[in-house]
């Protein structure tokens, strides 16, 4: 049977539910040291159990007092502390009579059940399976002796078990969903357009970027990557450069590039504006006007027959721009030929195809 608190009016018992709540139970002090004898006397005096006058000392020593009768909820070993002795009690005759009556009813109930089971045992043995009789009788006896608090504990255990099973199922479901999420992310990254998808074929790299091989692309990236920053975590450094070169080579709109790389349109605009400035700073020294000897040595065969004296081929390139809000630059950039606001550049290339001259930008009206 579980230990019960011996304080008058207290019905606490040492059960699983109270263990979970952390309620302690303490024995009546029984050591023979002077301080323990004085403590035992104070405890018995505080408990006011009239029926203990005729009890032997060893029986009193086995009685328990729960932590609810201490101010802090636990016993103190300091003799100057208030919890050196239990002090929280309900002292009245009605409470004492009620506790005594309940103990008598509980004892009587157990005796009646034992007696009834003994009387019914022969007939039960005749009708039951002899091999299972003892187990069934033990189960019935234990079930009938359960108190209300123990029945409540059993119900709580069943509830906890069902909740644990439900938690296990939910954890399994969450694990499978995480696996599925990772798989979908992997498929999405494989299907999304990026440098990793085109870098193995030089013709594809040249088509999208104008750079002849992926090795040149990597060299260009190593040249500028320390001077630029990444604008989106899902885009690699290679993808940032690829966006800029695709816009220069193919003239794609920001919305098209945003859809291909699965990023916001404003991100494409930021990447292009920053990276293009840095790229121009590193690449402008490659625009060199060669001397005549170098041009003659690298003159293509088709030029050697008819255009041996050709040094440079020039052309004017016109680029559409947004309509300026200010009237002066709007008038300066209006092109009657293109019927739009444009900027013009004069570009010169050598017979071998290398860019040898690039002018400053001019309004389209010129």
C-alpha distance (Angstrom), angle and dihedral (degrees) to the residues before:
residue distance angle dihedral
X1 . . .
X2 3.83 . .
X3 3.81 118.3 .
X4 3.82 115.5 -97.4
X5 3.79 129.7 -151.7
X6 3.83 110.2 -106.8
X7 3.81 95.1 -151.3
X8 3.80 115.6 117.7
X9 3.80 111.8 -98.2
X10 3.85 94.3 8.1
X11 3.80 116.8 123.0
X12 3.81 99.6 -179.1
X13 3.78 116.2 133.5
X14 3.79 130.1 -173.8
X15 3.83 98.1 -103.0
X16 3.80 134.2 147.6
X17 3.81 92.2 -98.1
X18 3.82 92.9 54.2
X19 3.81 91.0 45.3
X20 3.78 87.8 55.4
X21 3.79 90.1 51.6
X22 3.82 89.4 50.4
X23 3.83 97.4 -119.6
X24 3.85 107.9 162.0
X25 3.83 127.7 -147.9
X26 3.82 122.1 -150.6
X27 3.83 131.4 -162.2
X28 3.79 121.2 -126.8
X29 3.87 106.2 -94.3
X30 3.82 108.5 -95.2
X31 3.82 108.1 166.3
X32 3.80 118.6 118.0
X33 3.80 98.4 -127.3
X34 3.81 115.8 118.8
X35 3.79 93.6 -115.2
X36 3.84 92.2 49.0
X37 3.80 91.1 48.7
X38 3.79 89.7 53.1
X39 3.81 90.1 45.7
X40 3.82 91.8 49.6
X41 3.80 89.6 51.3
X42 3.84 91.4 50.3
X43 3.83 92.2 47.9
X44 3.83 93.5 50.1
X45 3.78 90.0 45.6
X46 3.81 91.5 51.0
X47 3.83 93.9 47.7
X48 3.89 92.8 54.2
X49 3.79 95.2 -155.9
X50 3.82 105.3 170.3
X51 3.80 91.8 -172.8
X52 3.83 91.6 62.1
X53 3.80 92.1 72.6
X54 3.80 90.4 86.7
X55 3.83 96.6 37.1
X56 3.82 122.4 105.9
X57 3.80 117.4 -115.2
X58 3.81 94.9 -113.7
X59 3.82 91.1 56.6
X60 3.82 92.4 49.5
X61 3.81 90.1 49.2
X62 3.82 90.0 59.9
X63 3.82 93.3 57.9
X64 3.82 119.3 107.2
X65 3.80 133.5 -139.5
X66 3.82 118.5 -160.9
X67 3.80 125.4 -135.9
X68 3.83 93.7 -108.4
X69 3.80 89.0 80.9
X70 3.81 92.2 62.7
X71 3.80 122.2 80.1
X72 3.81 93.8 -130.4
X73 3.80 93.5 35.5
X74 3.83 93.2 -110.7
X75 3.79 138.2 72.5
X76 3.81 118.3 -101.0
X77 3.80 126.1 -144.0
X78 3.81 92.4 -154.5
X79 3.83 110.7 99.1
X80 3.81 89.8 -151.2
X81 3.81 92.8 55.6
X82 3.80 120.4 96.6
X83 3.83 89.7 -129.3
X84 3.79 92.7 60.3
X85 3.83 83.5 93.7
X86 3.85 126.7 27.4
X87 3.81 109.6 -104.7
X88 3.82 108.0 167.3
X89 3.82 108.1 92.3
X90 3.79 141.2 137.7
X91 3.82 105.5 -129.6
X92 3.79 114.5 -166.8
X93 3.77 136.3 115.5
X94 3.79 93.9 -119.8
X95 3.80 91.7 58.0
X96 3.81 91.3 47.8
X97 3.79 92.3 48.6
X98 3.81 90.9 46.5
X99 3.82 92.9 51.2
X100 3.83 92.2 46.4
X101 3.79 91.2 47.4
X102 3.82 92.6 50.5
X103 3.80 91.8 49.6
X104 3.80 90.8 50.9
X105 3.82 92.1 47.9
X106 3.81 91.2 49.7
X107 3.82 92.3 49.5
X108 3.80 92.5 45.7
X109 3.82 91.5 48.2
X110 3.80 91.4 53.6
X111 3.83 92.5 48.6
X112 3.80 91.8 49.3
X113 3.80 92.1 50.7
X114 3.80 91.8 48.9
X115 3.80 91.7 49.0
X116 3.81 93.5 47.4
X117 3.78 92.3 49.7
X118 3.79 91.8 50.1
X119 3.82 91.2 51.9
X120 3.79 92.9 47.4
X121 3.82 95.0 43.8
X122 3.88 98.5 90.6
X123 3.82 95.4 51.1
X124 3.74 90.2 43.1
X125 3.79 91.9 52.5
X126 3.82 91.2 52.5
X127 3.78 94.1 54.7
X128 3.79 98.8 36.5
X129 3.74 132.5 72.2
X130 3.83 105.9 -89.6
X131 3.78 91.8 -140.8
X132 3.82 93.5 57.2
X133 3.82 101.1 35.2
X134 3.81 98.1 96.7
X135 3.80 93.2 49.0
X136 3.82 92.9 49.5
X137 3.84 92.8 47.9
X138 3.82 91.3 50.0
X139 3.80 90.9 50.0
X140 3.81 92.5 49.9
X141 3.81 93.0 47.1
X142 3.79 93.9 48.8
X143 3.81 92.3 45.9
X144 3.79 94.0 50.9
X145 3.80 91.9 48.1
X146 3.79 93.3 55.3
X147 3.77 114.4 115.2
X148 3.76 124.1 -140.2
X149 3.80 92.7 -101.0
X150 3.82 91.7 52.2
X151 3.79 90.9 49.2
X152 3.80 88.2 51.9
X153 3.80 89.5 50.4
X154 3.83 90.4 52.6
X155 3.79 90.3 51.1
X156 3.80 90.0 49.8
X157 3.81 90.5 49.9
X158 3.81 90.5 52.3
X159 3.80 90.0 48.5
X160 3.81 91.1 49.1
X161 3.81 90.6 49.4
X162 3.80 92.4 51.1
X163 3.81 90.7 47.3
X164 3.80 90.8 49.6
X165 3.81 90.1 51.8
X166 3.79 90.0 48.8
X167 3.82 90.4 48.5
X168 3.82 90.6 50.8
X169 3.80 91.0 52.2
X170 3.79 91.9 48.1
X171 3.81 91.2 49.2
X172 3.81 90.1 52.1
X173 3.79 90.5 49.2
X174 3.81 91.4 48.2
X175 3.83 90.4 49.2
X176 3.82 91.9 53.2
X177 3.82 91.1 45.8
X178 3.81 90.6 52.0
X179 3.80 90.4 50.6
X180 3.80 90.4 48.9
X181 3.82 90.5 48.2
X182 3.80 91.7 52.0
X183 3.81 90.6 48.0
X184 3.82 91.8 50.7
X185 3.81 91.0 48.1
X186 3.79 89.4 51.9
X187 3.81 91.9 50.0
X188 3.79 90.7 47.4
X189 3.80 92.4 51.5
X190 3.83 90.4 48.7
X191 3.80 93.1 51.2
X192 3.81 95.8 42.4
X193 3.78 116.2 98.8
X194 3.80 114.9 -109.5
X195 3.77 146.3 130.4
X196 3.80 92.7 -82.3
X197 3.79 88.6 62.9
X198 3.83 95.8 56.0
X199 3.80 106.1 26.5
X200 3.83 95.9 92.3
X201 3.84 94.3 62.6
X202 3.82 116.5 60.1
X203 3.80 93.1 -162.4
X204 3.80 90.4 57.0
X205 3.82 91.2 47.5
X206 3.80 89.9 51.0
X207 3.81 92.4 48.0
X208 3.81 94.9 53.6
X209 3.81 100.8 34.6
X210 3.80 109.2 20.2
X211 3.82 88.2 -125.4
X212 3.84 110.0 126.9
X213 3.83 99.2 -135.1
X214 3.79 141.1 6.8
X215 3.84 88.4 -112.4
X216 3.82 90.2 62.6
X217 3.80 88.9 46.2
X218 3.83 90.2 54.1
X219 3.82 91.1 47.1
X220 3.80 90.6 52.1
X221 3.80 91.2 49.0
X222 3.82 92.8 50.6
X223 3.79 88.5 51.0
X224 3.82 96.5 58.1
X225 3.83 108.0 19.8
X226 3.83 94.1 96.0
X227 3.82 91.3 56.5
X228 3.80 99.1 50.4
X229 3.80 136.2 60.8
X230 3.79 133.3 -139.1
X231 3.80 117.3 -111.0
X232 3.80 100.5 -168.7
X233 3.79 130.3 38.0
X234 3.82 93.9 -145.2
X235 3.82 91.9 57.0
X236 3.77 121.0 77.0
X237 3.80 123.3 -140.8
X238 3.83 88.7 -102.9
X239 3.83 90.6 54.2
X240 3.82 91.0 53.2
X241 3.81 91.4 55.5
X242 3.80 91.0 42.5
X243 3.83 90.6 56.6
X244 3.80 91.7 53.7
X245 3.81 94.7 46.7
X246 3.82 93.3 45.1
X247 3.79 90.6 53.0
X248 3.82 90.7 49.1
X249 3.80 95.5 44.1
X250 3.81 102.5 37.1
X251 3.81 101.1 23.5
X252 3.81 91.9 -130.9
X253 3.79 119.8 176.3
X254 3.79 121.1 -113.9
X255 3.80 92.2 -112.8
X256 3.79 91.2 55.2
X257 3.82 92.1 50.5
X258 3.82 91.5 45.0
X259 3.81 89.9 54.5
X260 3.81 93.0 47.3
X261 3.81 94.6 49.7
X262 3.83 96.2 34.6
X263 3.81 95.9 -124.8
X264 3.84 133.7 119.2
X265 3.78 117.6 -80.2
X266 3.80 91.6 -120.7
X267 3.82 89.4 59.0
X268 3.81 90.5 58.6
X269 3.81 89.9 51.4
X270 3.83 92.7 50.5
X271 3.81 92.9 47.5
X272 3.79 92.8 49.2
X273 3.82 96.4 47.4
X274 3.81 95.8 47.8
X275 3.80 100.1 37.1
X276 3.80 94.2 44.5
X277 3.82 91.3 56.1
X278 3.81 92.4 49.5
X279 3.80 92.0 43.7
X280 3.82 91.4 52.0
X281 3.80 91.1 50.8
X282 3.80 92.1 55.0
X283 3.83 97.5 39.5
X284 3.81 102.7 43.9
X285 3.82 92.5 84.1
X286 3.82 88.0 63.3
X287 3.83 90.0 68.2
X288 3.82 100.1 89.6
X289 3.82 130.1 163.0
X290 3.84 103.9 -130.8
X291 3.80 124.5 -144.9
X292 3.80 121.8 -111.1
X293 3.82 94.1 -104.2
X294 3.77 92.1 56.7
X295 3.80 91.1 46.3
X296 3.83 92.2 50.8
X297 3.80 92.2 47.9
X298 3.82 91.6 53.3
X299 3.80 97.5 37.5
X300 3.83 111.4 137.1
X301 3.79 116.8 -119.7
X302 3.79 93.2 -114.7
X303 3.82 89.4 57.8
X304 3.82 94.6 42.8
X305 3.82 93.4 67.3
X306 3.83 100.3 49.1
X307 3.84 109.9 6.6
X308 3.78 106.1 40.7
X309 3.81 92.2 144.5
X310 3.83 94.8 51.3
X311 3.81 110.5 124.0
X312 3.81 104.6 164.8
X313 3.78 139.4 8.7
X314 3.81 112.9 -147.6
X315 3.78 132.7 -164.1
X316 3.79 137.7 163.8
X317 3.80 116.3 -120.8
X318 3.81 118.7 -158.7
X319 3.82 121.3 -158.3
X320 3.80 125.1 -165.1
X321 3.81 115.8 -124.7
X322 3.79 135.4 -176.5
X323 3.77 117.0 -84.9
X324 3.85 107.6 -92.5
X325 3.80 116.3 -124.6
X326 3.82 91.9 -141.4
X327 3.81 114.4 80.2
X328 3.84 97.3 -137.7
X329 3.85 97.8 57.1
X330 3.80 88.6 38.4
X331 3.81 89.9 59.2
X332 3.83 93.1 41.7
X333 3.80 93.2 52.6
X334 3.82 99.0 43.3
X335 3.82 112.6 115.8
X336 3.78 117.0 -156.7
X337 3.78 88.7 -165.0
X338 3.80 96.7 52.5
X339 3.82 94.8 29.3
X340 3.78 89.4 -136.0
X341 3.79 141.2 82.4
X342 3.80 108.4 -82.2
X343 3.80 144.2 165.1
X344 3.83 120.2 -136.7
X345 3.80 129.9 -149.3
X346 3.77 129.2 -173.7
X347 3.81 109.6 -136.7
X348 3.80 126.7 -170.2
X349 3.80 125.8 -167.6
X350 3.78 131.4 -174.2
X351 3.84 120.1 -118.4
X352 3.82 87.6 -100.7
X353 3.83 90.2 59.4
X354 3.83 101.9 -106.3
X355 3.82 117.0 136.0
X356 3.79 105.8 -112.7
X357 3.81 102.2 168.4
X358 3.83 137.3 28.9
X359 3.79 121.8 176.5
X360 3.79 128.2 -151.5
X361 3.80 118.0 -89.6
X362 3.79 120.8 -86.0
X363 3.78 133.5 -170.3
X364 3.77 116.9 -95.8
X365 3.81 92.9 -116.4
X366 3.78 91.7 72.4
